[in-house]
Amino acid sequence: MEKLRVTCYACDRDSAEGVWINVGGWTFYCRECHQKAEKRFPSWKYAKKRYLAKDNNARDYWAECIWCDTISHDNFNDYDDNGEPICPKCKRAGAMRKL
């Protein structure tokens, strides 16, 4: 299974593992940068987090919005009352197609 990589907000490295943290908006940090920043920002302890790890980062878990072309991981999507994924960018439900 192919692992996809996401660019870390802090160090600009591409990483297959890390943490998405919501502090006013979802931002991705590789594991190393997240550990360093969490020490500096104690409020992160209570922030909403979603983890990108080896066991949930196969191509099968990624989808693209048919409306705005945003690529998102299943673990980072919110779902509507019917269980349809909601695009994190345009907020439309049911519009995510598997890559």
N, C-alpha and C positions, 0 to 999 in steps of 0.2 A: 504494500500500500504506500502510495506516495504521500509524504508529509508536506504540507504547505507551510510557508514561512511568513511571518508578520514582522514589519519593521518596528523596532522599539522606539518609543517617543523620546527617550532620554539619550540613547547612544547611537541611534540610527543603524544598528546592526539588525540583520534579519535573523529571526529566531523561531524555532518550531515549538518552543515552550515558553510560557510566561503567564502574566496575569493581566486581564482587562479590569480596570478599576474605574468606577463611576464617581467622579468628584466634579459634578456639574456637566459631565459628558464622558462617554466611554473612551479611555485612553489605554493603549497597550504598552506594557513594560516587560522586558525580558526578566528572567528570574533574578539575575544578579542586580540589575538596576532597581527592581521592586524591593529587594531586601535592603539595599542601601537607602532608598527613599523612605521606606516605612519607618526606619529609625529616626529620620529627620522630621517626618510628618506623623505624629501619633494619632491624628484624627483619621488616618487611613485605616486604622484598626477596625473602625465602625462603618467604613464605606462599603458599598455593594461591590463584590468582586466576582469574577468568573475566571476560572483557570483553564489555560490551554496546556494540555499535557500530551505525552506520547500516545496514551491510550484513547484520546478523543480528538486526535488531529490527523485523521486520514481524509483523503479526498471525499469519501462518502459523507462526511459531516459538513461540507461546505455547500453553499447555495448562492445564487445570484438573483437579485431582484429584477423582475421583468420590466419594471417601470423606470428605475433609475440606475440600473447596472451595479448597484452596491453589492459587494461580495461579503458574506457574513457566515459565521460558524453557527451550527445548531445550538450550541450551548450559550450563545450570546443573544439569541433571538427571544423576544417576548412572544406570547401567543394570545390570540383573541379567545372569546368564549366558545368558539367552535373548534378550538385546537389548531387553528391555522397560524403559521408563523407571521410575525409582523416585521416588516423591513425596519432596521434600526435607523435608517436615514429618512425615508419618505413616509414612514409610518403606515403604509398600506398593508393590509392583511392578505395572506394567501398568494402572494406574488413572488415567492422564492422558488427558483428552479434549481435542481441539483446540478453540480458541475460534473 
